[in-house]
Amino acid sequence: MNSFGNASGLMKQGLFLLLLLMLLMPEIQKRGQVLPSNPLRGAFAVVPQPDLNTLNWAGWIDGSFQQQMTDRIEANIGFRDWLVRLNNQLNYSLYSQVKAEGVVMGRNGEFFEEDYIKAYMGQFFVGKSTWEGKAARLKAVQDTLAALGKSLLVVFEPGKGSFYPERFPDNYANIAKGESNYDCFKDILAGKGVNVLDLNRFFVEQKQTAPYLLFPHTGTHWSYFGAALAVDTTLKYLRQLHGPAIPAMHLDSLMDFQGVRHPDDDIWLALNLLAPTPSQNLAYPVLRFDTLPEESKYKLLVAGDSFYFNWQSDGAMFHAFKNCDFWYYNSSVWGREGVETGKTANLDFKSEIFSRDIIMIMITERFTHNFAWNFDEQLFNLFYPNQLDPIEFFANRERMANDQFMRLVDEARASGISLEERIRGEAEFLLYEDHQKNPEKYTSRETMIPILMMSIRHTPEWLEKVKAKAEEKGLPLDEMIRLDATWIYENDFVPKLNAKKEKV
């Protein structure tokens, strides 16, 4: 009986010690990293360690101190990475739910960044007039570059939205597809004679016959095999467009690679699961290029997005061109060797353009509304200074700023107006605000006439008078507004400006 009691007591003590150890392990792990930790992927706000020095009477009374301490303790607890992954894995395995911002799971286990779906569905469409203006300016730039012996090419990279619409999540089944920025812009560019390579359409055409996946199920970018097809197609196009000094590419063999090569797993990693990336029908080509004398190769400049990094990883442009700098989002500069070397803001833009033979803009479906991240407008301003409509200047800025753009998307939907109309309204407000702060910037014909036209449209009495004149003369209202604004500029603004200059 005593032996049984002793055994029972030891068991209770053992269980107590085990429970105590379990309670203490998070703190032990936090202080000493007993077990290796696999950091979570994605963007996270850094939460400071708990700090009693932040305690004050007001915070204690309203409960904000207690909430702050709870948040800080939870964010810095030991094994947090493991616990988050375990929670995500259970949600994924049991309920087919994913816990990554901006990521959705579609049919057949296909993962999407949802913005690709929204872009394909036309939810980011910024209006036909936007693309008509950009296409006209690109055509002018292309013609000027051609006169200088240089080539311009716009490349539409593939998007997973266009590639797998049949695999969208079920909640998109009853939503009608609208016109997308890609649908509209590619047709307008082609109509104006701008050089365009549509790899988005090419991928859809190859979808049923490609021996390997062109998009990984667990990634957002083209697969390495898909990227190799895209390189080959692009080099062939450039050879026809610009000249023969671009070496042919050959798929020499397939790499013996076990597992999934990054970034074929970029979405999967962002899910922060415990399970490894599932195997897929992926291939990793070994590329070979014909040999050309280095001095005969062309100099290339690419402005684009992260799809280009697959090409850089395989050294495709390194072998094909003498110089192939990549301007990532037209912000950071990546050299031929695949190393970030600086910022575009610190470069002499004119020298960079004049030192290249081929200039290429690459963009995927999701980012078409951001088109070229102002690179195209910089090109236009280089050859045609001070000719960009000031309203379009601010509209372009709003389209490029993702947080601002998404806010305008939401506001347009809530107000029941088109996104194009909402962006123009924001641009007009920003122009008015800037004109009030810096009137000296707005004295030229190109900058003042749009401001005067805006003033007419937003002054009811004035607008009614212009409407009456338009009806009397049988002219469209917009044309009459422009004529009135031009008359005011030439007969009122310019004389006053000249008189002011004479006084100075």
C-alpha positions in Angstrom: 0.0 0.0 0.0 2.8 2.4 0.9 4.7 1.6 -2.3 1.5 2.3 -4.3 1.1 5.6 -2.5 4.7 6.5 -3.0 4.4 5.8 -6.7 1.2 7.9 -6.9 3.0 10.8 -5.2 5.9 10.6 -7.5 3.6 10.6 -10.5 1.8 13.7 -9.2 5.1 15.4 -8.6 6.3 14.4 -12.0 3.2 15.8 -13.7 3.5 19.0 -11.7 7.1 19.4 -12.7 6.2 18.7 -16.3 3.4 21.2 -16.2 5.7 23.8 -14.6 8.3 23.1 -17.3 5.7 23.6 -20.0 4.7 26.9 -18.5 8.3 28.0 -18.2 9.5 26.8 -21.7 8.3 29.8 -23.6 10.3 32.1 -21.4 13.3 29.8 -21.5 13.0 29.7 -25.3 12.7 33.5 -25.5 15.9 34.0 -23.4 18.0 31.1 -24.6 16.7 29.8 -28.0 16.8 26.2 -26.7 15.3 25.0 -30.0 16.1 26.5 -33.4 13.5 28.9 -34.7 12.4 29.3 -38.3 11.5 33.0 -38.7 8.1 33.8 -40.1 7.9 35.1 -43.7 6.2 38.3 -44.7 5.9 41.8 -43.5 5.4 42.3 -39.8 5.4 45.3 -37.5 8.1 45.1 -34.9 6.5 45.0 -31.5 8.7 46.2 -28.6 9.4 44.1 -25.6 7.1 44.5 -22.6 8.2 47.6 -20.6 6.8 48.6 -17.2 8.2 52.1 -17.7 5.3 52.8 -20.0 2.9 52.5 -17.0 1.0 55.7 -16.2 -2.2 56.4 -14.3 -4.3 57.3 -17.4 -3.2 54.2 -19.2 -4.1 52.0 -16.2 -7.5 53.6 -15.8 -8.6 53.3 -19.4 -7.1 49.9 -19.9 -4.7 50.9 -22.7 -1.6 49.9 -20.6 -3.0 46.4 -19.9 -3.8 45.9 -23.6 -0.4 47.2 -24.7 1.4 44.8 -22.3 -0.8 41.9 -23.5 0.1 42.6 -27.1 3.8 43.0 -26.4 3.9 39.7 -24.4 2.1 37.8 -27.1 4.3 39.2 -29.9 7.5 38.3 -28.0 6.6 35.0 -26.4 9.0 32.1 -26.9 8.0 29.6 -29.6 5.7 32.2 -31.2 6.9 31.3 -34.7 6.1 27.6 -34.0 2.7 28.5 -32.5 1.8 30.7 -35.5 2.8 28.0 -38.0 0.9 25.4 -36.0 -2.2 27.6 -36.0 -1.9 28.3 -39.7 -1.3 24.6 -40.5 -4.4 23.5 -38.6 -6.6 26.2 -40.4 -5.1 25.1 -43.8 -5.4 21.3 -43.2 -8.8 21.2 -41.5 -10.6 24.1 -43.1 -8.7 24.9 -46.3 -8.1 28.4 -45.0 -4.9 30.4 -45.5 -3.6 33.1 -43.2 -1.4 35.4 -45.4 -2.4 38.9 -46.3 -3.5 39.3 -49.9 -3.4 35.5 -50.6 -6.4 33.3 -51.5 -6.7 29.6 -52.3 -8.6 28.7 -55.4 -9.8 25.5 -56.9 -7.5 22.5 -57.3 -5.3 23.9 -54.5 -4.1 26.8 -56.7 -2.7 29.8 -54.7 -3.2 33.4 -55.9 -2.2 36.8 -54.8 -5.7 38.2 -55.0 -4.7 41.4 -56.7 -3.9 39.4 -59.8 -7.5 38.2 -59.8 -8.9 41.7 -59.2 -6.7 43.1 -62.0 -7.9 40.4 -64.4 -11.5 41.1 -63.5 -11.2 44.8 -64.3 -11.5 46.0 -60.7 -8.4 48.2 -61.1 -9.4 49.7 -64.6 -8.3 53.3 -64.7 -10.0 54.2 -68.0 -9.4 54.2 -71.7 -8.3 57.8 -71.9 -5.4 57.1 -69.5 -4.0 54.4 -71.9 -4.6 56.5 -75.0 -2.5 59.3 -73.5 0.3 57.0 -72.4 0.3 55.1 -75.7 0.6 58.4 -77.7 3.5 59.5 -75.5 5.2 56.2 -75.8 4.8 56.3 -79.6 6.5 59.7 -79.7 9.3 58.4 -77.5 9.7 55.3 -79.6 10.0 57.4 -82.8 12.6 59.7 -81.3 14.6 56.7 -80.0 14.4 55.1 -83.4 15.9 58.2 -85.0 18.8 57.9 -82.6 19.3 54.2 -83.6 17.7 52.9 -80.4 14.7 50.6 -79.8 11.9 50.7 -77.3 9.9 47.6 -76.4 6.9 47.1 -74.0 6.7 43.5 -72.6 3.5 42.3 -71.0 4.5 39.6 -68.6 2.0 36.8 -67.9 -0.3 37.0 -64.9 -1.8 34.2 -62.9 -5.2 35.8 -63.2 -5.3 35.5 -67.0 -3.6 32.1 -66.9 -5.9 30.3 -64.4 -9.3 32.1 -64.4 -11.0 28.6 -64.1 -9.2 28.1 -60.8 -10.4 31.3 -59.1 -12.0 30.9 -55.6 -15.8 30.1 -55.8 -16.7 33.6 -54.6 -15.6 35.0 -58.0 -17.9 32.6 -60.0 -20.8 35.0 -60.2 -18.8 38.2 -60.7 -18.8 39.5 -64.2 -15.4 40.2 -65.7 -14.9 43.9 -66.8 -12.4 45.4 -69.1 -8.9 45.3 -67.5 -6.0 47.7 -67.9 -4.1 45.0 -69.8 -7.0 44.3 -72.2 -7.3 48.0 -73.0 -3.7 49.1 -73.0 -2.2 46.3 -75.2 -4.8 47.0 -78.0 -4.2 50.7 -77.9 -0.4 50.3 -78.0 -0.7 47.9 -81.0 -3.1 50.3 -82.7 -0.6 53.2 -82.4 2.3 51.1 -83.6 4.2 50.8 -80.3 6.5 47.8 -80.1 4.7 45.2 -77.9 5.5 41.7 -76.9 2.5 40.0 -75.3 3.9 37.2 -73.2 0.6 37.1 -71.3 -1.2 35.9 -74.4 1.8 33.6 -75.3 1.6 31.8 -71.9 -2.2 31.2 -72.3 -1.6 29.8 -75.8 1.2 27.4 -74.4 -0.8 26.3 -71.4 -2.2 23.1 -72.7 0.9 21.9 -74.5 3.8 22.8 -72.2 5.5 19.7 -70.8 6.0 21.4 -67.4 4.1 24.0 -65.3 4.4 27.5 -66.6 3.2 28.8 -63.2 3.9 26.9 -60.0 0.9 26.1 -57.9 2.7 27.6 -54.9 4.1 30.7 -56.5 3.0 34.0 -58.0 5.7 34.4 -60.7 6.4 32.3 -63.8 8.2 29.0 -63.2 11.8 28.7 -64.2 10.7 26.7 -67.3 8.2 29.4 -68.1 10.8 32.1 -67.6 13.1 30.2 -70.0 10.4 30.1 -72.7 9.8 33.8 -72.1 13.6 34.6 -72.5 13.8 32.7 -75.8 10.7 34.4 -77.2 11.9 37.9 -76.1 15.4 37.5 -77.5 13.9 36.3 -80.9 11.7 39.4 -80.9 14.5 41.7 -80.1 16.7 40.2 -82.8 14.0 41.0 -85.4 13.4 44.5 -83.9 16.9 45.8 -83.3 19.5 43.6 -85.0 21.4 40.3 -85.1 23.9 40.9 -82.3 21.8 39.0 -79.8 22.8 35.4 -79.2 20.4 32.5 -79.6 19.4 30.7 -76.5 19.3 26.9 -76.1 17.7 24.7 -73.4 20.8 22.6 -72.8 19.4 20.2 -70.2 17.3 20.0 -67.0 18.9 20.6 -63.7 18.8 17.7 -61.2 17.2 19.6 -58.5 15.3 18.0 -55.6 12.5 20.0 -54.2 11.1 23.4 -55.2 13.5 26.3 -56.1 12.7 29.8 -54.9 10.6 31.7 -56.0 8.4 28.9 -57.1 7.4 28.6 -53.5 7.0 32.3 -52.7 3.3 32.1 -51.8 3.7 28.9 -49.9 6.5 30.4 -47.7 4.2 33.4 -47.0 1.6 31.1 -45.6 3.9 30.2 -42.7 3.0 26.5 -42.5 4.7 23.6 -40.9 4.5 21.4 -44.0 7.2 21.6 -46.7 6.4 22.9 -50.1 4.5 20.2 -52.1 6.2 18.7 -55.1 4.9 19.7 -58.6 5.6 19.1 -62.2 8.3 21.7 -62.3 11.5 21.8 -64.3 14.7 23.8 -63.9 16.4 24.3 -67.3 20.1 24.8 -67.9 20.5 27.5 -70.5 23.2 27.8 -73.1 23.8 30.8 -75.4 25.7 31.1 -78.7 29.0 32.9 -78.4 29.3 36.4 -79.7 32.1 38.9 -79.3 31.5 40.9 -76.2 32.1 44.2 -78.0 29.4 43.5 -80.6 26.6 42.9 -78.0 24.0 45.5 -77.4 23.5 47.5 -74.2 20.1 46.9 -72.6 18.1 48.8 -69.9 15.1 47.1 -68.3 12.5 48.9 -66.1 10.2 46.4 -64.6 9.0 44.3 -61.7 10.1 41.1 -59.8 9.4 38.7 -62.8 12.7 39.8 -64.1 14.6 38.2 -61.2 14.1 34.7 -62.6 15.9 35.8 -65.7 18.7 37.3 -63.6 19.0 34.1 -61.5 19.6 32.1 -64.7 22.0 34.7 -66.1 20.0 35.1 -69.2 20.5 38.8 -69.9 24.1 38.5 -68.6 25.0 36.2 -71.5 22.8 38.0 -74.1 23.9 41.6 -73.6 27.0 43.7 -73.0 25.2 45.7 -70.3 21.8 44.9 -68.9 21.0 47.0 -65.9 17.6 46.4 -64.3 15.6 49.2 -62.7 13.4 47.5 -60.2 10.1 49.4 -59.9 12.2 52.3 -61.4 13.6 52.7 -58.0 16.6 50.4 -57.2 19.3 49.6 -59.7 20.5 46.0 -60.2 23.6 45.4 -62.3 24.4 42.8 -64.8 25.9 40.5 -62.1 22.6 40.5 -60.1 23.7 42.8 -57.3 21.8 45.9 -56.2 24.1 48.9 -56.9 22.1 52.0 -56.0 19.0 54.1 -56.6 17.7 55.4 -59.9 17.2 58.8 -58.3 21.0 59.2 -58.0 21.6 58.5 -61.7 21.9 60.9 -64.6 18.7 59.8 -66.5 19.7 61.4 -69.8 23.1 59.7 -69.8 21.7 56.4 -68.9 19.2 56.5 -71.8 21.6 57.8 -74.4 24.2 55.1 -73.4 21.8 52.2 -74.3 20.8 50.5 -77.5 17.6 48.9 -76.3 15.1 50.1 -73.7 12.6 47.6 -72.4 9.6 48.1 -70.1 8.3 44.9 -68.4 5.1 44.7 -66.4 2.8 42.1 -65.2 -1.0 42.2 -65.2 -1.3 43.1 -61.5 0.7 46.2 -61.8 -0.5 47.6 -65.2 -2.2 50.5 -63.5 1.2 51.4 -62.1 2.6 51.3 -65.6 6.4 51.8 -65.7 6.4 53.5 -62.3 6.9 56.9 -64.0 9.7 55.6 -66.2 7.6 56.2 -69.4 6.8 59.8 -68.3 10.5 60.4 -67.6 11.3 59.3 -71.1 8.6 61.6 -72.5 9.8 64.5 -70.5 13.4 63.9 -71.6 12.5 64.4 -75.3 9.4 66.6 -74.9 9.9 68.7 -71.7 7.0 70.4 -70.0 4.4 69.0 -72.3 2.6 66.6 -69.9 -0.8 67.7 -68.7 -0.4 68.7 -65.0 -3.6 66.8 -64.1 -2.2 63.7 -65.7 1.0 64.3 -63.7 -0.9 64.0 -60.4 -3.1 61.2 -61.7 -0.1 59.2 -62.6 1.4 59.8 -59.2 -1.8 58.5 -57.5 -1.9 55.4 -59.7 1.7 54.6 -58.8 1.3 54.9 -55.0 -0.3 51.5 -54.1 -1.8 52.6 -50.7 -3.3 55.7 -52.3 -4.5 53.8 -55.3 -6.3 51.1 -53.2 -7.9 53.9 -51.2 -9.3 55.4 -54.4 -10.5 52.0 -55.6 -12.5 51.6 -52.4 -13.8 55.2 -52.5 -14.9 54.8 -56.1 -16.8 51.6 -55.3 -18.4 53.1 -52.3 -19.5 56.3 -54.2 -20.8 54.3 -57.2 -18.5 56.2 -59.7 -15.8 54.9 -62.0 -12.2 54.6 -60.7 -11.1 56.9 -63.6 -13.5 59.6 -62.4 -12.3 59.3 -58.8 -8.6 59.4 -59.7 -9.2 62.5 -61.9 -11.1 64.2 -59.0 -8.1 63.5 -56.7 -5.6 64.7 -59.2 -7.6 68.0 -59.7 -7.6 68.6 -56.0 -3.9 67.9 -55.8 -3.2 70.2 -58.7 -5.4 73.0 -57.2 -3.6 72.5 -53.8 -0.2 72.7 -55.5 -1.1 75.7 -57.5 -2.2 77.6 -54.4 1.1 76.8 -52.7 3.4 77.3 -55.7 1.7 79.6 -58.2 5.1 80.4 -59.8 5.3 76.9 -61.1 2.2 77.4 -63.2 2.8 80.1 -65.8 3.3 78.2 -69.0 0.5 77.6 -71.5 0.7 73.8 -70.9 0.2 74.2 -67.1 -2.2 77.1 -66.9 -4.9 76.1 -69.5 -5.7 72.8 -67.6 -6.0 74.8 -64.4 -8.4 77.3 -66.1 -10.4 74.5 -67.6 -10.7 73.0 -64.1 -11.8 76.3 -62.7 -14.6 76.6 -65.3 -15.8 73.0 -64.6 -16.0 73.6 -60.8 -17.6 77.1 -61.0 -21.4 76.5 -61.6 -22.3 80.0 -62.9 -19.3 80.1 -65.2 -19.9 76.5 -66.5 -23.5 77.4 -67.3 -22.4 80.3 -69.5 -19.9 78.1 -71.3 -22.6 75.5 -71.9 -24.8 78.1 -73.4 -22.0 79.3 -75.7 -21.3 75.6 -76.7 -24.9 75.1 -77.7 -25.0 78.4 -79.6 -21.9 77.5 -81.6 -22.7 73.8 -81.9 -19.5 72.7 -80.2 -18.8 69.9 -77.7 -18.7 71.2 -74.2 -15.1 70.1 -73.6 -14.0 71.9 -76.7 -15.8 75.1 -75.7 -14.2 74.9 -72.2 -10.8 74.6 -73.7 -11.4 77.6 -76.1 -12.6 79.8 -73.2 -9.6 78.8 -71.0 -7.2 79.5 -73.9 -8.8 82.9 -74.5 -8.5 83.8 -70.8 -4.9 82.6 -70.8 -3.9 84.7 -73.8 -5.9 87.8 -73.1 -5.9 88.0 -69.4 -3.3 85.8 -67.7 -0.4 86.5 -70.1 -0.8 90.3 -70.1 -0.9 90.4 -66.3 2.1 88.1 -66.1 4.1 90.3 -68.5 3.1 93.5 -66.6 4.3 91.8 -63.4 7.7 90.9 -65.0 8.1 94.5 -66.3 7.6 95.9 -62.7 10.3 93.5 -61.5 
